[in-house]
């Protein structure tokens, strides 16, 4: 019974949304280009920020790896000279 209620509720919401969208589409059409442009601008800014964060993480990991390699070389030299 609960599934039937959920189905009909979804159906009513879908039909109502379609009717509302049909009436609102002409009113929103003049703003669609500006909205799309703004959305794309935000997407590009988000992508650039993500790229910057990835570059910073890569640089940090690279520095950490270099430190570990340097420490390993020092440890190897220390054990080789004590033998």
C-alpha positions in Angstrom: 0.0 0.0 0.0 2.8 2.4 0.9 4.4 1.8 -2.5 1.2 2.7 -4.3 0.9 6.0 -2.2 4.5 6.8 -3.0 3.9 6.1 -6.7 0.8 8.3 -6.9 2.5 11.1 -4.9 5.4 11.1 -7.3 3.1 11.1 -10.2 1.1 14.0 -8.9 4.3 16.0 -8.2 5.7 15.2 -11.7 2.5 16.3 -13.4 2.3 19.4 -11.3 5.9 20.3 -11.9 5.4 19.9 -15.6 2.4 22.2 -15.6 4.2 24.8 -13.5 7.3 24.6 -15.7 5.2 25.0 -18.8 3.9 28.3 -17.4 7.2 29.5 -16.0 9.4 28.7 -19.0 8.4 31.8 -21.0 9.0 34.0 -18.0 12.4 32.6 -17.3 13.6 32.3 -20.9 15.2 35.8 -21.0 17.3 34.9 -17.9 18.3 31.5 -19.1 21.5 32.7 -21.0 22.7 34.8 -18.0 22.0 31.8 -15.7 23.9 29.4 -18.0 26.8 31.8 -18.3 27.0 32.3 -14.6 26.9 28.6 -14.0 29.7 27.9 -16.5 31.7 30.7 -14.9 31.3 29.0 -11.5 32.3 25.6 -13.0 35.4 27.1 -14.5 36.4 28.8 -11.2 35.8 25.5 -9.3 37.9 23.5 -11.8 40.7 26.0 -11.5 40.6 25.9 -7.7 40.6 22.1 -7.8 43.6 22.1 -10.1 45.5 24.5 -7.8 44.7 22.3 -4.8 45.9 19.2 -6.7 49.1 20.9 -7.7 49.7 21.9 -4.1 49.1 18.4 -2.9 51.4 17.0 -5.5 54.2 19.4 -4.6 53.8 18.6 -0.9 53.9 14.8 -1.6 56.9 15.3 -3.8 58.8 17.2 -1.1 57.9 14.6 1.5 59.1 11.8 -0.8 62.4 13.7 -1.3 62.9 14.0 2.4 62.2 10.3 3.0 64.6 9.3 0.2 67.3 11.6 1.7 66.8 10.0 5.2 67.0 6.5 3.7 70.3 7.4 2.0 71.7 8.7 5.3 70.6 5.6 7.1 72.2 3.3 4.5 75.5 5.2 4.7 75.4 5.0 8.5 74.9 1.2 8.4 77.4 0.7 5.7 80.2 2.6 7.5 79.5 0.8 10.8 80.1 -2.6 9.3 
